[in-house]
Amino acid sequence: MDKIQNLKQVMQTNKMAFDYNYTMMMCAYEQNKLMFHTYLNQSTDDIPTEAKSAIEEWLQAYRKGCDDLKRMTDDGYRLVEKSMSSGKK
């Protein structure tokens, strides 16, 4: 097996690990979102609107950060795969 093929396998393994971790990050996001919404909607305390909007902003920022990370990582993997395939010649 040549070096390029070995590198491709390593990259595929790394991408698979990243995809798994990204899925776990999204699961954590969904659980936090559900927990916060359940707490905020069922709380007997009078929670200020500012606190509710701050939590919503935090959740949106977390989601956007995760989506940006996924997009940049996928772009990086595509770039590496492209350079490996062009370097094979």
Backbone as numpy.savetxt, mean C-alpha at the origin, in Angstrom:
# Nx Ny Nz CAx CAy CAz Cx Cy Cz
21.53 -21.61 -15.34 20.68 -20.44 -15.34 21.58 -19.19 -15.34
21.29 -18.25 -16.18 22.15 -17.07 -16.28 21.79 -16.04 -15.20
22.63 -15.03 -15.09 22.48 -14.02 -14.04 21.19 -13.22 -14.19
20.82 -12.90 -15.42 19.59 -12.13 -15.65 18.38 -12.91 -15.15
18.36 -14.20 -15.43 17.24 -15.03 -14.98 17.18 -15.08 -13.45
18.34 -15.18 -12.81 18.39 -15.16 -11.35 17.87 -13.84 -10.80
18.29 -12.74 -11.40 17.83 -11.42 -10.96 16.32 -11.26 -11.15
15.81 -11.79 -12.25 14.36 -11.72 -12.48 13.60 -12.48 -11.40
14.12 -13.64 -11.01 13.46 -14.42 -9.96 13.50 -13.68 -8.63
14.63 -13.04 -8.33 14.74 -12.26 -7.10 13.75 -11.11 -7.12
13.65 -10.42 -8.25 12.72 -9.30 -8.37 11.27 -9.77 -8.23
10.95 -10.90 -8.82 9.59 -11.43 -8.71 9.26 -11.79 -7.26
10.23 -12.35 -6.57 10.03 -12.69 -5.16 9.82 -11.43 -4.33
10.65 -10.41 -4.59 10.51 -9.15 -3.86 9.16 -8.49 -4.15
8.73 -8.52 -5.40 7.45 -7.93 -5.76 6.31 -8.68 -5.09
6.40 -10.00 -5.06 5.37 -10.79 -4.41 5.31 -10.45 -2.91
6.46 -10.29 -2.28 6.50 -9.93 -0.86 5.91 -8.54 -0.64
6.25 -7.60 -1.53 5.70 -6.25 -1.41 4.18 -6.28 -1.58
3.70 -7.01 -2.58 2.26 -7.08 -2.82 1.52 -7.66 -1.61
2.11 -8.66 -0.99 1.52 -9.24 0.21 1.47 -8.21 1.33
2.58 -7.48 1.53 2.61 -6.47 2.59 1.64 -5.33 2.29
1.50 -4.97 1.03 0.55 -3.93 0.66 -0.88 -4.38 0.97
-1.17 -5.64 0.70 -2.49 -6.17 1.03 -2.74 -6.10 2.54
-1.73 -6.39 3.33 -1.86 -6.30 4.78 -2.06 -4.85 5.23
-1.36 -3.90 4.58 -1.55 -2.48 4.91 -2.99 -2.05 4.61
-3.53 -2.54 3.50 -4.90 -2.18 3.14 -5.91 -2.83 4.10
-5.59 -4.03 4.58 -6.45 -4.67 5.58 -6.44 -3.85 6.87
-5.28 -3.39 7.28 -5.17 -2.55 8.48 -5.96 -1.25 8.29
-5.88 -0.68 7.10 -6.63 0.54 6.80 -8.13 0.29 6.93
-8.60 -0.78 6.34 -10.04 -1.09 6.39 -10.50 -1.36 7.82
-9.68 -2.06 8.60 -10.05 -2.34 9.98 -10.08 -1.06 10.81
-9.08 -0.19 10.62 -9.07 1.08 11.34 -10.25 1.95 10.95
-10.55 1.98 9.67 -11.69 2.76 9.19 -12.98 2.26 9.82
-13.17 0.95 9.80 -14.37 0.36 10.39 -14.43 0.64 11.89
-13.31 0.48 12.57 -13.27 0.70 14.01 -13.60 2.15 14.35
-12.99 3.09 13.65 -13.23 4.50 13.93 -14.67 4.89 13.62
-15.19 4.43 12.49 -16.57 4.77 12.15 -17.55 4.16 13.14
-17.30 2.94 13.55 -18.17 2.30 14.54 -18.10 3.06 15.86
-16.90 3.39 16.28 -16.73 4.12 17.54 -17.39 5.49 17.47
-17.16 6.21 16.38 -17.71 7.55 16.26 -19.24 7.54 16.17
-19.80 6.55 15.50 -21.25 6.51 15.32 -21.99 5.97 16.55
-21.33 5.13 17.33 -22.00 4.52 18.47 -21.61 5.14 19.81
-20.73 6.09 19.77 -20.26 6.70 21.01 -21.38 7.52 21.65
-21.50 7.41 22.97 -22.48 8.21 23.69 -21.93 9.59 24.01
-20.61 9.73 23.90 -20.00 11.04 24.14 -20.25 11.93 22.94
-20.24 13.22 23.21 -20.40 14.19 22.13 -19.00 14.47 21.56
-18.70 13.82 20.45 -17.39 13.98 19.83 -17.43 15.20 18.91
-16.49 16.11 19.08 -16.50 17.32 18.25 -16.36 17.00 16.76
-16.98 17.84 15.97 -16.92 17.67 14.52 -15.49 17.77 14.02
-14.68 18.60 14.66 -13.28 18.75 14.27 -12.52 17.44 14.44
-12.83 16.73 15.51 -12.16 15.44 15.75 -12.57 14.42 14.69
-13.86 14.40 14.35 -14.33 13.48 13.33 -13.69 13.79 11.98
-13.62 15.07 11.64 -13.01 15.44 10.36 -11.50 15.17 10.37
-10.85 15.33 11.52 -9.42 15.04 11.62 -9.17 13.54 11.40
-10.02 12.70 11.94 -9.89 11.25 11.76 -10.11 10.89 10.29
-11.13 11.50 9.67 -11.38 11.25 8.25 -10.19 11.68 7.39
-9.62 12.83 7.69 -8.45 13.31 6.95 -7.28 12.36 7.13
-7.10 11.87 8.35 -6.01 10.94 8.63 -6.19 9.66 7.82
-7.40 9.14 7.81 -7.67 7.92 7.05 -7.46 8.14 5.55
-7.90 9.29 5.04 -7.71 9.59 3.62 -6.23 9.75 3.28
-5.47 10.40 4.17 -4.04 10.58 3.94 -3.32 9.24 3.95
-3.71 8.37 4.87 -3.11 7.02 4.93 -3.38 6.26 3.65
-4.63 6.31 3.18 -5.01 5.61 1.95 -4.24 6.16 0.75
-4.16 7.50 0.66 -3.44 8.12 -0.45 -1.96 7.75 -0.41
-1.37 7.75 0.77 0.03 7.36 0.91 0.27 5.93 0.49
-0.62 5.03 0.88 -0.49 3.62 0.48 -0.65 3.47 -1.03
-1.63 4.16 -1.61 -1.83 4.08 -3.05 -0.64 4.64 -3.82
-0.09 5.76 -3.34 1.10 6.35 -3.98 2.29 5.41 -3.89
2.48 4.80 -2.73 3.58 3.85 -2.55 3.43 2.67 -3.51
2.22 2.15 -3.64 1.97 1.02 -4.54 2.27 1.42 -5.99
1.79 2.58 -6.39 2.00 3.05 -7.76 3.48 3.23 -8.06
4.21 3.88 -7.15 5.64 4.11 -7.37 6.42 2.80 -7.39
6.06 1.88 -6.51 6.76 0.60 -6.46 6.49 -0.21 -7.72
5.24 -0.24 -8.17 4.92 -0.95 -9.41 5.65 -0.34 -10.60
5.72 1.00 -10.65 6.47 1.67 -11.72 7.94 1.28 -11.68
8.50 1.22 -10.47 9.90 0.83 -10.32 10.16 -0.60 -10.78
9.27 -1.50 -10.41 9.42 -2.89 -10.85 9.31 -3.01 -12.37
8.37 -2.27 -12.96 8.25 -2.30 -14.42 9.51 -1.76 -15.08
10.07 -0.70 -14.53 11.31 -0.12 -15.08 12.46 -1.11 -15.00
12.58 -1.79 -13.88 13.66 -2.78 -13.71 13.45 -3.95 -14.67
12.22 -4.43 -14.79 11.94 -5.54 -15.71 12.25 -5.13 -17.15
11.90 -3.92 -17.50 12.17 -3.42 -18.85 13.68 -3.35 -19.10
14.42 -2.85 -18.12 15.87 -2.73 -18.31 16.52 -4.12 -18.35
15.98 -5.07 -17.60 16.54 -6.43 -17.64 16.26 -7.08 -18.99
15.09 -6.86 -19.53 14.76 -7.48 -20.81 15.55 -6.82 -21.95
15.83 -5.52 -21.86 16.62 -4.87 -22.89 18.11 -5.18 -22.73
18.54 -5.49 -21.52 19.94 -5.84 -21.28 20.26 -7.26 -21.68
19.27 -8.03 -22.00 19.46 -9.44 -22.37 20.07 -9.60 -23.74
19.90 -8.57 -24.59 20.36 -8.65 -25.98 21.83 -8.74 -26.12
